[in-house]
Amino acid sequence: MDYKAPIVVSCWLAVAVISSVYMWVFADKLGDIFFGVFLPVGALVLVALAVTFIVVNSPPQERQPAPKS
């Protein structure tokens, strides 16, 4: 069975949760909006994009036969 879609969805869900909590917690403590919010959140989005393209473009795994006992 191919598990590409759940991997991509869970990656993007994790990025959304981490980014929203980060912005909620550090919004009033950051002096610079670019280096405080856009750079870390943008780095997370770039990692999620990389994971998405790597997972989607990976060849499908072959199913191995069950071992005989």
PDB file with SEQRES, HELIX, SHEET and CRYST1 records, atoms N, CA, C and O in Angstrom:
SEQRES   1 A   69  MET ASP TYR LYS ALA PRO ILE VAL VAL SER CYS TRP LEU          
SEQRES   2 A   69  ALA VAL ALA VAL ILE SER SER VAL TYR MET TRP VAL PHE          
SEQRES   3 A   69  ALA ASP LYS LEU GLY ASP ILE PHE PHE GLY VAL PHE LEU          
SEQRES   4 A   69  PRO VAL GLY ALA LEU VAL LEU VAL ALA LEU ALA VAL THR          
SEQRES   5 A   69  PHE ILE VAL VAL ASN SER PRO PRO GLN GLU ARG GLN PRO          
SEQRES   6 A   69  ALA PRO LYS SER                                              
HELIX    1 AA1 LYS A    4  PHE A   26  1                                  23    
HELIX    2 AA2 ILE A   33  ILE A   33  1                                   1    
HELIX    3 AA3 PHE A   34  PHE A   38  3                                   5    
HELIX    4 AA4 LEU A   39  ASN A   57  1                                  19    
CRYST1    1.000    1.000    1.000  90.00  90.00  90.00 P 1           1          
ATOM      1  N   MET A   1       0.838  -1.184   0.000  1.00  0.00           N  
ATOM      2  CA  MET A   1       0.000   0.000   0.000  1.00  0.00           C  
ATOM      3  C   MET A   1       0.879   1.241   0.000  1.00  0.00           C  
ATOM      4  O   MET A   1       1.950   1.264   0.606  1.00  0.00           O  
ATOM      5  N   ASP A   2       0.417   2.246  -0.674  1.00  0.00           N  
ATOM      6  CA  ASP A   2       1.186   3.472  -0.819  1.00  0.00           C  
ATOM      7  C   ASP A   2       0.758   4.480   0.250  1.00  0.00           C  
ATOM      8  O   ASP A   2      -0.429   4.773   0.393  1.00  0.00           O  
ATOM      9  N   TYR A   3       1.711   4.996   0.983  1.00  0.00           N  
ATOM     10  CA  TYR A   3       1.422   5.911   2.081  1.00  0.00           C  
ATOM     11  C   TYR A   3       1.916   7.327   1.796  1.00  0.00           C  
ATOM     12  O   TYR A   3       2.285   8.043   2.728  1.00  0.00           O  
ATOM     13  N   LYS A   4       1.932   7.740   0.551  1.00  0.00           N  
ATOM     14  CA  LYS A   4       2.455   9.062   0.215  1.00  0.00           C  
ATOM     15  C   LYS A   4       1.541  10.182   0.706  1.00  0.00           C  
ATOM     16  O   LYS A   4       2.022  11.161   1.277  1.00  0.00           O  
ATOM     17  N   ALA A   5       0.260  10.057   0.496  1.00  0.00           N  
ATOM     18  CA  ALA A   5      -0.676  11.124   0.878  1.00  0.00           C  
ATOM     19  C   ALA A   5      -0.690  11.371   2.387  1.00  0.00           C  
ATOM     20  O   ALA A   5      -0.636  12.529   2.800  1.00  0.00           O  
ATOM     21  N   PRO A   6      -0.760  10.330   3.231  1.00  0.00           N  
ATOM     22  CA  PRO A   6      -0.727  10.614   4.673  1.00  0.00           C  
ATOM     23  C   PRO A   6       0.578  11.252   5.137  1.00  0.00           C  
ATOM     24  O   PRO A   6       0.576  12.052   6.072  1.00  0.00           O  
ATOM     25  N   ILE A   7       1.689  10.907   4.496  1.00  0.00           N  
ATOM     26  CA  ILE A   7       2.967  11.512   4.866  1.00  0.00           C  
ATOM     27  C   ILE A   7       2.959  13.001   4.545  1.00  0.00           C  
ATOM     28  O   ILE A   7       3.373  13.817   5.369  1.00  0.00           O  
ATOM     29  N   VAL A   8       2.494  13.358   3.359  1.00  0.00           N  
ATOM     30  CA  VAL A   8       2.466  14.757   2.945  1.00  0.00           C  
ATOM     31  C   VAL A   8       1.492  15.551   3.811  1.00  0.00           C  
ATOM     32  O   VAL A   8       1.808  16.658   4.246  1.00  0.00           O  
ATOM     33  N   VAL A   9       0.316  14.994   4.062  1.00  0.00           N  
ATOM     34  CA  VAL A   9      -0.687  15.693   4.877  1.00  0.00           C  
ATOM     35  C   VAL A   9      -0.186  15.892   6.298  1.00  0.00           C  
ATOM     36  O   VAL A   9      -0.355  16.970   6.868  1.00  0.00           O  
ATOM     37  N   SER A  10       0.427  14.868   6.877  1.00  0.00           N  
ATOM     38  CA  SER A  10       0.923  15.014   8.249  1.00  0.00           C  
ATOM     39  C   SER A  10       2.066  16.017   8.329  1.00  0.00           C  
ATOM     40  O   SER A  10       2.193  16.729   9.326  1.00  0.00           O  
ATOM     41  N   CYS A  11       2.896  16.082   7.296  1.00  0.00           N  
ATOM     42  CA  CYS A  11       3.972  17.069   7.277  1.00  0.00           C  
ATOM     43  C   CYS A  11       3.416  18.492   7.251  1.00  0.00           C  
ATOM     44  O   CYS A  11       3.857  19.350   8.016  1.00  0.00           O  
ATOM     45  N   TRP A  12       2.444  18.738   6.370  1.00  0.00           N  
ATOM     46  CA  TRP A  12       1.861  20.079   6.279  1.00  0.00           C  
ATOM     47  C   TRP A  12       1.046  20.434   7.518  1.00  0.00           C  
ATOM     48  O   TRP A  12       1.017  21.596   7.924  1.00  0.00           O  
ATOM     49  N   LEU A  13       0.391  19.458   8.117  1.00  0.00           N  
ATOM     50  CA  LEU A  13      -0.351  19.711   9.350  1.00  0.00           C  
ATOM     51  C   LEU A  13       0.603  20.077  10.477  1.00  0.00           C  
ATOM     52  O   LEU A  13       0.323  20.989  11.256  1.00  0.00           O  
ATOM     53  N   ALA A  14       1.722  19.376  10.568  1.00  0.00           N  
ATOM     54  CA  ALA A  14       2.723  19.694  11.584  1.00  0.00           C  
ATOM     55  C   ALA A  14       3.298  21.086  11.372  1.00  0.00           C  
ATOM     56  O   ALA A  14       3.490  21.824  12.338  1.00  0.00           O  
ATOM     57  N   VAL A  15       3.575  21.456  10.137  1.00  0.00           N  
ATOM     58  CA  VAL A  15       4.094  22.794   9.851  1.00  0.00           C  
ATOM     59  C   VAL A  15       3.060  23.861  10.226  1.00  0.00           C  
ATOM     60  O   VAL A  15       3.417  24.899  10.782  1.00  0.00           O  
ATOM     61  N   ALA A  16       1.798  23.614   9.930  1.00  0.00           N  
ATOM     62  CA  ALA A  16       0.746  24.579  10.277  1.00  0.00           C  
ATOM     63  C   ALA A  16       0.625  24.746  11.778  1.00  0.00           C  
ATOM     64  O   ALA A  16       0.496  25.868  12.267  1.00  0.00           O  
ATOM     65  N   VAL A  17       0.663  23.650  12.514  1.00  0.00           N  
ATOM     66  CA  VAL A  17       0.544  23.732  13.979  1.00  0.00           C  
ATOM     67  C   VAL A  17       1.761  24.423  14.580  1.00  0.00           C  
ATOM     68  O   VAL A  17       1.618  25.313  15.419  1.00  0.00           O  
ATOM     69  N   ILE A  18       2.952  24.022  14.160  1.00  0.00           N  
ATOM     70  CA  ILE A  18       4.173  24.628  14.704  1.00  0.00           C  
ATOM     71  C   ILE A  18       4.229  26.118  14.381  1.00  0.00           C  
ATOM     72  O   ILE A  18       4.585  26.922  15.242  1.00  0.00           O  
ATOM     73  N   SER A  19       3.885  26.491  13.161  1.00  0.00           N  
ATOM     74  CA  SER A  19       3.936  27.903  12.760  1.00  0.00           C  
ATOM     75  C   SER A  19       2.915  28.738  13.525  1.00  0.00           C  
ATOM     76  O   SER A  19       3.226  29.839  13.979  1.00  0.00           O  
ATOM     77  N   SER A  20       1.711  28.224  13.668  1.00  0.00           N  
ATOM     78  CA  SER A  20       0.684  29.010  14.368  1.00  0.00           C  
ATOM     79  C   SER A  20       1.015  29.162  15.848  1.00  0.00           C  
ATOM     80  O   SER A  20       0.814  30.237  16.414  1.00  0.00           O  
ATOM     81  N   VAL A  21       1.517  28.107  16.483  1.00  0.00           N  
ATOM     82  CA  VAL A  21       1.907  28.221  17.892  1.00  0.00           C  
ATOM     83  C   VAL A  21       3.096  29.161  18.038  1.00  0.00           C  
ATOM     84  O   VAL A  21       3.144  29.966  18.968  1.00  0.00           O  
ATOM     85  N   TYR A  22       4.047  29.061  17.128  1.00  0.00           N  
ATOM     86  CA  TYR A  22       5.214  29.953  17.171  1.00  0.00           C  
ATOM     87  C   TYR A  22       4.784  31.414  17.068  1.00  0.00           C  
ATOM     88  O   TYR A  22       5.239  32.253  17.845  1.00  0.00           O  
ATOM     89  N   MET A  23       3.910  31.718  16.110  1.00  0.00           N  
ATOM     90  CA  MET A  23       3.472  33.107  15.943  1.00  0.00           C  
ATOM     91  C   MET A  23       2.600  33.564  17.110  1.00  0.00           C  
ATOM     92  O   MET A  23       2.639  34.736  17.484  1.00  0.00           O  
ATOM     93  N   TRP A  24       1.824  32.666  17.683  1.00  0.00           N  
ATOM     94  CA  TRP A  24       0.963  33.025  18.806  1.00  0.00           C  
ATOM     95  C   TRP A  24       1.794  33.318  20.051  1.00  0.00           C  
ATOM     96  O   TRP A  24       1.497  34.260  20.786  1.00  0.00           O  
ATOM     97  N   VAL A  25       2.841  32.513  20.294  1.00  0.00           N  
ATOM     98  CA  VAL A  25       3.650  32.674  21.498  1.00  0.00           C  
ATOM     99  C   VAL A  25       4.622  33.844  21.373  1.00  0.00           C  
ATOM    100  O   VAL A  25       4.778  34.614  22.320  1.00  0.00           O  
ATOM    101  N   PHE A  26       5.273  33.991  20.230  1.00  0.00           N  
ATOM    102  CA  PHE A  26       6.333  34.984  20.087  1.00  0.00           C  
ATOM    103  C   PHE A  26       5.902  36.266  19.376  1.00  0.00           C  
ATOM    104  O   PHE A  26       6.753  37.101  19.068  1.00  0.00           O  
ATOM    105  N   ALA A  27       4.629  36.446  19.110  1.00  0.00           N  
ATOM    106  CA  ALA A  27       4.189  37.623  18.344  1.00  0.00           C  
ATOM    107  C   ALA A  27       4.507  38.931  19.065  1.00  0.00           C  
ATOM    108  O   ALA A  27       4.951  39.887  18.429  1.00  0.00           O  
ATOM    109  N   ASP A  28       4.294  38.989  20.349  1.00  0.00           N  
ATOM    110  CA  ASP A  28       4.534  40.249  21.062  1.00  0.00           C  
ATOM    111  C   ASP A  28       5.969  40.390  21.553  1.00  0.00           C  
ATOM    112  O   ASP A  28       6.345  41.465  22.018  1.00  0.00           O  
ATOM    113  N   LYS A  29       6.778  39.345  21.467  1.00  0.00           N  
ATOM    114  CA  LYS A  29       8.151  39.387  21.957  1.00  0.00           C  
ATOM    115  C   LYS A  29       9.180  39.672  20.880  1.00  0.00           C  
ATOM    116  O   LYS A  29      10.344  39.932  21.185  1.00  0.00           O  
ATOM    117  N   LEU A  30       8.763  39.625  19.624  1.00  0.00           N  
ATOM    118  CA  LEU A  30       9.712  39.795  18.527  1.00  0.00           C  
ATOM    119  C   LEU A  30       9.776  41.247  18.092  1.00  0.00           C  
ATOM    120  O   LEU A  30       8.750  41.901  17.906  1.00  0.00           O  
ATOM    121  N   GLY A  31      10.987  41.739  17.933  1.00  0.00           N  
ATOM    122  CA  GLY A  31      11.150  43.109  17.510  1.00  0.00           C  
ATOM    123  C   GLY A  31      11.112  43.271  16.001  1.00  0.00           C  
ATOM    124  O   GLY A  31      10.584  44.259  15.491  1.00  0.00           O  
ATOM    125  N   ASP A  32      11.657  42.326  15.303  1.00  0.00           N  
ATOM    126  CA  ASP A  32      11.744  42.396  13.852  1.00  0.00           C  
ATOM    127  C   ASP A  32      10.825  41.341  13.241  1.00  0.00           C  
ATOM    128  O   ASP A  32      10.985  40.148  13.498  1.00  0.00           O  
ATOM    129  N   ILE A  33       9.875  41.777  12.444  1.00  0.00           N  
ATOM    130  CA  ILE A  33       8.898  40.864  11.880  1.00  0.00           C  
ATOM    131  C   ILE A  33       9.524  39.937  10.842  1.00  0.00           C  
ATOM    132  O   ILE A  33       9.087  38.795  10.702  1.00  0.00           O  
ATOM    133  N   PHE A  34      10.537  40.403  10.112  1.00  0.00           N  
ATOM    134  CA  PHE A  34      11.144  39.570   9.076  1.00  0.00           C  
ATOM    135  C   PHE A  34      11.918  38.401   9.677  1.00  0.00           C  
ATOM    136  O   PHE A  34      11.651  37.243   9.356  1.00  0.00           O  
ATOM    137  N   PHE A  35      12.872  38.706  10.546  1.00  0.00           N  
ATOM    138  CA  PHE A  35      13.702  37.649  11.124  1.00  0.00           C  
ATOM    139  C   PHE A  35      12.990  36.909  12.243  1.00  0.00           C  
ATOM    140  O   PHE A  35      13.398  35.806  12.607  1.00  0.00           O  
ATOM    141  N   GLY A  36      11.948  37.486  12.789  1.00  0.00           N  
ATOM    142  CA  GLY A  36      11.239  36.839  13.881  1.00  0.00           C  
ATOM    143  C   GLY A  36      10.140  35.915  13.434  1.00  0.00           C  
ATOM    144  O   GLY A  36       9.890  34.897  14.079  1.00  0.00           O  
ATOM    145  N   VAL A  37       9.467  36.248  12.331  1.00  0.00           N  
ATOM    146  CA  VAL A  37       8.328  35.439  11.895  1.00  0.00           C  
ATOM    147  C   VAL A  37       8.548  34.876  10.497  1.00  0.00           C  
ATOM    148  O   VAL A  37       8.470  33.662  10.305  1.00  0.00           O  
ATOM    149  N   PHE A  38       8.819  35.726   9.526  1.00  0.00           N  
ATOM    150  CA  PHE A  38       8.874  35.263   8.143  1.00  0.00           C  
ATOM    151  C   PHE A  38      10.012  34.286   7.883  1.00  0.00           C  
ATOM    152  O   PHE A  38       9.833  33.327   7.134  1.00  0.00           O  
ATOM    153  N   LEU A  39      11.150  34.502   8.470  1.00  0.00           N  
ATOM    154  CA  LEU A  39      12.283  33.607   8.235  1.00  0.00           C  
ATOM    155  C   LEU A  39      12.068  32.221   8.851  1.00  0.00           C  
ATOM    156  O   LEU A  39      12.248  31.228   8.147  1.00  0.00           O  
ATOM    157  N   PRO A  40      11.692  32.105  10.130  1.00  0.00           N  
ATOM    158  CA  PRO A  40      11.474  30.757  10.681  1.00  0.00           C  
ATOM    159  C   PRO A  40      10.287  30.034  10.051  1.00  0.00           C  
ATOM    160  O   PRO A  40      10.379  28.843   9.754  1.00  0.00           O  
ATOM    161  N   VAL A  41       9.189  30.730   9.848  1.00  0.00           N  
ATOM    162  CA  VAL A  41       8.012  30.105   9.246  1.00  0.00           C  
ATOM    163  C   VAL A  41       8.293  29.775   7.780  1.00  0.00           C  
ATOM    164  O   VAL A  41       7.860  28.733   7.288  1.00  0.00           O  
ATOM    165  N   GLY A  42       8.994  30.630   7.098  1.00  0.00           N  
ATOM    166  CA  GLY A  42       9.373  30.355   5.716  1.00  0.00           C  
ATOM    167  C   GLY A  42      10.296  29.160   5.604  1.00  0.00           C  
ATOM    168  O   GLY A  42      10.198  28.387   4.651  1.00  0.00           O  
ATOM    169  N   ALA A  43      11.197  28.998   6.572  1.00  0.00           N  
ATOM    170  CA  ALA A  43      12.072  27.831   6.576  1.00  0.00           C  
ATOM    171  C   ALA A  43      11.266  26.551   6.784  1.00  0.00           C  
ATOM    172  O   ALA A  43      11.547  25.531   6.155  1.00  0.00           O  
ATOM    173  N   LEU A  44      10.275  26.601   7.656  1.00  0.00           N  
ATOM    174  CA  LEU A  44       9.407  25.439   7.849  1.00  0.00           C  
ATOM    175  C   LEU A  44       8.631  25.108   6.580  1.00  0.00           C  
ATOM    176  O   LEU A  44       8.474  23.936   6.237  1.00  0.00           O  
ATOM    177  N   VAL A  45       8.147  26.128   5.884  1.00  0.00           N  
ATOM    178  CA  VAL A  45       7.405  25.899   4.648  1.00  0.00           C  
ATOM    179  C   VAL A  45       8.326  25.317   3.572  1.00  0.00           C  
ATOM    180  O   VAL A  45       7.909  24.441   2.814  1.00  0.00           O  
ATOM    181  N   LEU A  46       9.558  25.788   3.499  1.00  0.00           N  
ATOM    182  CA  LEU A  46      10.509  25.227   2.534  1.00  0.00           C  
ATOM    183  C   LEU A  46      10.821  23.766   2.834  1.00  0.00           C  
ATOM    184  O   LEU A  46      10.943  22.959   1.913  1.00  0.00           O  
ATOM    185  N   VAL A  47      10.952  23.421   4.103  1.00  0.00           N  
ATOM    186  CA  VAL A  47      11.176  22.026   4.474  1.00  0.00           C  
ATOM    187  C   VAL A  47       9.962  21.179   4.088  1.00  0.00           C  
ATOM    188  O   VAL A  47      10.116  20.066   3.585  1.00  0.00           O  
ATOM    189  N   ALA A  48       8.765  21.700   4.321  1.00  0.00           N  
ATOM    190  CA  ALA A  48       7.551  20.962   3.956  1.00  0.00           C  
ATOM    191  C   ALA A  48       7.453  20.787   2.438  1.00  0.00           C  
ATOM    192  O   ALA A  48       7.042  19.730   1.961  1.00  0.00           O  
ATOM    193  N   LEU A  49       7.825  21.804   1.690  1.00  0.00           N  
ATOM    194  CA  LEU A  49       7.840  21.671   0.231  1.00  0.00           C  
ATOM    195  C   LEU A  49       8.844  20.617  -0.224  1.00  0.00           C  
ATOM    196  O   LEU A  49       8.559  19.817  -1.115  1.00  0.00           O  
ATOM    197  N   ALA A  50      10.016  20.623   0.395  1.00  0.00           N  
ATOM    198  CA  ALA A  50      11.031  19.634   0.030  1.00  0.00           C  
ATOM    199  C   ALA A  50      10.543  18.224   0.347  1.00  0.00           C  
ATOM    200  O   ALA A  50      10.699  17.316  -0.468  1.00  0.00           O  
ATOM    201  N   VAL A  51       9.958  18.038   1.517  1.00  0.00           N  
ATOM    202  CA  VAL A  51       9.433  16.723   1.882  1.00  0.00           C  
ATOM    203  C   VAL A  51       8.334  16.307   0.913  1.00  0.00           C  
ATOM    204  O   VAL A  51       8.272  15.147   0.504  1.00  0.00           O  
ATOM    205  N   THR A  52       7.470  17.243   0.545  1.00  0.00           N  
ATOM    206  CA  THR A  52       6.378  16.936  -0.383  1.00  0.00           C  
ATOM    207  C   THR A  52       6.921  16.456  -1.722  1.00  0.00           C  
ATOM    208  O   THR A  52       6.481  15.426  -2.232  1.00  0.00           O  
ATOM    209  N   PHE A  53       7.869  17.189  -2.297  1.00  0.00           N  
ATOM    210  CA  PHE A  53       8.405  16.808  -3.600  1.00  0.00           C  
ATOM    211  C   PHE A  53       9.199  15.505  -3.532  1.00  0.00           C  
ATOM    212  O   PHE A  53       9.146  14.702  -4.464  1.00  0.00           O  
ATOM    213  N   ILE A  54       9.923  15.289  -2.457  1.00  0.00           N  
ATOM    214  CA  ILE A  54      10.688  14.046  -2.320  1.00  0.00           C  
ATOM    215  C   ILE A  54       9.745  12.850  -2.203  1.00  0.00           C  
ATOM    216  O   ILE A  54       9.964  11.819  -2.838  1.00  0.00           O  
ATOM    217  N   VAL A  55       8.710  12.988  -1.400  1.00  0.00           N  
ATOM    218  CA  VAL A  55       7.776  11.872  -1.199  1.00  0.00           C  
ATOM    219  C   VAL A  55       6.964  11.608  -2.454  1.00  0.00           C  
ATOM    220  O   VAL A  55       6.778  10.454  -2.839  1.00  0.00           O  
ATOM    221  N   VAL A  56       6.478  12.662  -3.097  1.00  0.00           N  
ATOM    222  CA  VAL A  56       5.633  12.479  -4.279  1.00  0.00           C  
ATOM    223  C   VAL A  56       6.434  11.897  -5.444  1.00  0.00           C  
ATOM    224  O   VAL A  56       5.905  11.091  -6.208  1.00  0.00           O  
ATOM    225  N   ASN A  57       7.676  12.285  -5.589  1.00  0.00           N  
ATOM    226  CA  ASN A  57       8.483  11.825  -6.712  1.00  0.00           C  
ATOM    227  C   ASN A  57       9.247  10.535  -6.437  1.00  0.00           C  
ATOM    228  O   ASN A  57       9.970  10.056  -7.311  1.00  0.00           O  
ATOM    229  N   SER A  58       9.108   9.969  -5.257  1.00  0.00           N  
ATOM    230  CA  SER A  58       9.795   8.710  -4.966  1.00  0.00           C  
ATOM    231  C   SER A  58       9.078   7.559  -5.673  1.00  0.00           C  
ATOM    232  O   SER A  58       7.856   7.578  -5.821  1.00  0.00           O  
ATOM    233  N   PRO A  59       9.837   6.571  -6.100  1.00  0.00           N  
ATOM    234  CA  PRO A  59       9.200   5.444  -6.794  1.00  0.00           C  
ATOM    235  C   PRO A  59       8.344   4.639  -5.818  1.00  0.00           C  
ATOM    236  O   PRO A  59       8.638   4.592  -4.624  1.00  0.00           O  
ATOM    237  N   PRO A  60       7.293   4.011  -6.322  1.00  0.00           N  
ATOM    238  CA  PRO A  60       6.449   3.206  -5.425  1.00  0.00           C  
ATOM    239  C   PRO A  60       7.203   1.985  -4.925  1.00  0.00           C  
ATOM    240  O   PRO A  60       8.003   1.387  -5.646  1.00  0.00           O  
ATOM    241  N   GLN A  61       6.935   1.634  -3.692  1.00  0.00           N  
ATOM    242  CA  GLN A  61       7.605   0.481  -3.112  1.00  0.00           C  
ATOM    243  C   GLN A  61       6.927  -0.804  -3.575  1.00  0.00           C  
ATOM    244  O   GLN A  61       5.703  -0.883  -3.684  1.00  0.00           O  
ATOM    245  N   GLU A  62       7.759  -1.802  -3.843  1.00  0.00           N  
ATOM    246  CA  GLU A  62       7.219  -3.081  -4.235  1.00  0.00           C  
ATOM    247  C   GLU A  62       6.823  -3.858  -2.984  1.00  0.00           C  
ATOM    248  O   GLU A  62       7.496  -3.803  -1.954  1.00  0.00           O  
ATOM    249  N   ARG A  63       5.741  -4.563  -3.101  1.00  0.00           N  
ATOM    250  CA  ARG A  63       5.290  -5.355  -1.970  1.00  0.00           C  
ATOM    251  C   ARG A  63       6.066  -6.660  -1.939  1.00  0.00           C  
ATOM    252  O   ARG A  63       6.137  -7.380  -2.935  1.00  0.00           O  
ATOM    253  N   GLN A  64       6.642  -6.952  -0.793  1.00  0.00           N  
ATOM    254  CA  GLN A  64       7.420  -8.168  -0.657  1.00  0.00           C  
ATOM    255  C   GLN A  64       6.506  -9.298  -0.204  1.00  0.00           C  
ATOM    256  O   GLN A  64       5.600  -9.076   0.598  1.00  0.00           O  
ATOM    257  N   PRO A  65       6.733 -10.500  -0.708  1.00  0.00           N  
ATOM    258  CA  PRO A  65       5.891 -11.614  -0.293  1.00  0.00           C  
ATOM    259  C   PRO A  65       6.124 -11.959   1.177  1.00  0.00           C  
ATOM    260  O   PRO A  65       7.206 -11.747   1.724  1.00  0.00           O  
ATOM    261  N   ALA A  66       5.083 -12.492   1.792  1.00  0.00           N  
ATOM    262  CA  ALA A  66       5.177 -12.874   3.206  1.00  0.00           C  
ATOM    263  C   ALA A  66       6.124 -14.074   3.349  1.00  0.00           C  
ATOM    264  O   ALA A  66       6.123 -14.969   2.505  1.00  0.00           O  
ATOM    265  N   PRO A  67       6.910 -14.090   4.389  1.00  0.00           N  
ATOM    266  CA  PRO A  67       7.841 -15.216   4.573  1.00  0.00           C  
ATOM    267  C   PRO A  67       7.076 -16.504   4.891  1.00  0.00           C  
ATOM    268  O   PRO A  67       6.073 -16.506   5.605  1.00  0.00           O  
ATOM    269  N   LYS A  68       7.582 -17.567   4.343  1.00  0.00           N  
ATOM    270  CA  LYS A  68       6.949 -18.872   4.573  1.00  0.00           C  
ATOM    271  C   LYS A  68       7.508 -19.461   5.862  1.00  0.00           C  
ATOM    272  O   LYS A  68       8.708 -19.389   6.129  1.00  0.00           O  
ATOM    273  N   SER A  69       6.631 -20.034   6.641  1.00  0.00           N  
ATOM    274  CA  SER A  69       7.097 -20.623   7.899  1.00  0.00           C  
ATOM    275  C   SER A  69       6.871 -22.103   7.955  1.00  0.00           C  
ATOM    276  O   SER A  69       7.211 -22.742   8.951  1.00  0.00           O  
TER     277      SER A  69                                                      
END                                                                             
